[in-house]
Amino acid sequence: MARDVGKITYTQMLNSRGGIECDFTVARLEEDRFSIVTGTAFGNHDLGWMRRHLPESGAVRLADVTAQWSCFALWGPRARDVLTPLTPDPLDTESFPYMSLRDITVGDVPVRALRVTFVGELGWELYCPTEYGAGLWRALWEAGEPHGIVAGGYRAIDTMRLEKGYRVWAPTSRPTRRPTRGGCRLLRQARQGRRVHRPRGAGGCPRGRPAHAAVLPRPRGSALGGAGQEPVQIDGEVRGRVTTGGYGYTVERSIAYAHLPPAAAEPGTAVAVEIFGEWIPWEVVREPLYDPDGERVRG
């Protein structure tokens, strides 16, 4: 969270074992005021964890403001084209870089715009007071129609985040799992209680490789995907389990993430995943599968 005012970071809260209790984005609004955005399904969990760990001195105050804000995520290669005519504020990368926030006006709506993404594409999360929510939706929809805008739900988001390799708490990040085992490679140092968890190797894991690897089926276009907890077999021996999976419509492959021994996480390793009682041949691949250099999110 030690970022400048106006900057955003993705981070985790850890327990005394180094396990991940929460993961979310933190925006620094002022020197001593922060905004935390967490997953829809885990708001109460994360709020409860933070409340239980507030300092007894009262030096930190926590308020749940969920009901006060509406949010629409505008993501896609034409996001800037849709938003530019609606605001006098500059949206170019130099003025509004990735992982930063600005207070802007969209149409006649005051908006807190966060340049973040959970789908691996250019875009913003746009927050406004709830009474302006319908007006913000109309403005975005009307401006987006000439560009072919579509309304996407969570399943659309989920398939895109799988292609991009974005983690999500519960399936891939858990209280019993260290950040490095969840594939978090940018962790420098996280402290909880008196224990400190430090990354090992260039990738934050032993030998510099994440123990959380993406696997794909060999047949291109196959729609067989692991939903979670399916066993993964290597050389006839079960060596891991799928944590999350689905179909990637951009890469046209089924995608699954599984915890594997580091030695078995090398791209090209042949594995088999049991799906509905049948062992299906898959292959470990290098991730992310989509836009590996992150050019689209930073464009």
Secondary structure, DSSP 8 states (H G I E B T S, - for coil): ----TTBEEEEEEE-TTS-EEEEEEEEEEETTEEEEEE-GGGHHHHHHHHHHTS-TT--------GGGEEEEEEESTTHHHHHGGG-SS--STTTS-TTBEEEEEETTEEEEEE---SSSSSEEEEEEEGGGHHHHHHHHHHHHGGGT-----HHHHHHHHHHHT---BTTTB-TTS-TTTTT------EEETTEEE---STTSSGGG--SEEEEEESSTT------S--EEEETTEEEEEEEEEEEETTTTEEEEEEE--GGG-STT-EEEEEETTEEEEEEEE-S-SS-TT-HHHH-
